[in-house]
Amino acid sequence: MPYNHDTLWIREGEEVNLDKRPTLIEPVYRSKKEYKEMLADHVAQLSKLQQVHYADNRYAVLLIFQAMDAAGKDGVIRHVMSGVNPQGCQVFSFKHPSARELDHDFLWRSNRCLPERGHIGIFNRSYYEEVLIVRVHPEILAVQGIPDELIHNGKVWEHRYQSIVDMERHLYRNGTRIVKFFLHLSKEEQQKRFLDRIDAPAKNWKFSAADVEERRYWKQYMRAYEACMSATSSKHAPWYVVPADDKQNARLIVSEIIFHTLTALDLSYPEAPPQRYKELTDIRKRLMEERG
């Protein structure tokens, strides 16, 4: 039962209010068995589409995942893209920038990782961190080497939004299709998942005290996400707010959106020119002759 993705898409110029957007919705699956069957079907379809995308070699696809801690970004990427050939897909996780990266503009380190034509690039967090965590913790700006007059002119976030929009529009004009997902998790569900990480020894490695510390800034993060998505969602690079309290449901919804993104590209295997057909016919003839 496909979900109406239009209810999740942020229209260009829309004022986002996350308090009015659900973190939990009626699931698109009716049982755990059906979830597994639906996911397996989605993965198989994506695998086939990715093969054609790789051979077609005209477009690049960039998938961006942003969320609060424990929202399930890693799980979505792992489960939804499990059938995709690694040869045509790369995942990049962006954490604290290095000293070298801080010596460049804020888009530089992610631009080096943009997907090639025929490839799918996945950003687990992205350049959007520069208008999210940096906005919630503006003291980070002080170590980025930016001239004071550019920080204190009152337009630093507006300018960064514009830089992002301009860059994404440039990529679109050159054949890169961008889809951005915000996995919308409730504070209550995050608490449950944190407790689960503490109580399950196999998940202890996922948890750090810093994760709990950031919960103090929950409202600030929600406002930062709202401002960010309001300013940067567009028809050519849309944001989708995906309810994430149900991990399985979120995976199915994300996989459907990726599927529709790829099918909209009208991909096809390239046709061989007449000379190539003649060459293949001659080769086939020689191989058949070997069989005597």
Secondary structure, DSSP 8 states (H G I E B T S, - for coil): ----GGGTEE-TT----GGGS-S----S-SSHHHHHHHHHHHHHHHHHHHHHHHHH-S-EEEEEEEESTTSSHHHHHHHHTTTS-GGGEEEEE--S--HHHHTS-TTHHHHTT---TT-EEEEES-GGGGGTHHHHSGGGGGGTT--HHHHTTS-HHHHHHHHHHHHHHHHHHTTEEEEEEEEE--HHHHHHHHHHHHH-GGGGGG--HHHHHHHTTHHHHHHHHHHHHHHH--SSS-EEEEE-SSHHHHHHHHHHHHHHHHHTT--------HHHHHHHHHHHHHHHHHT-
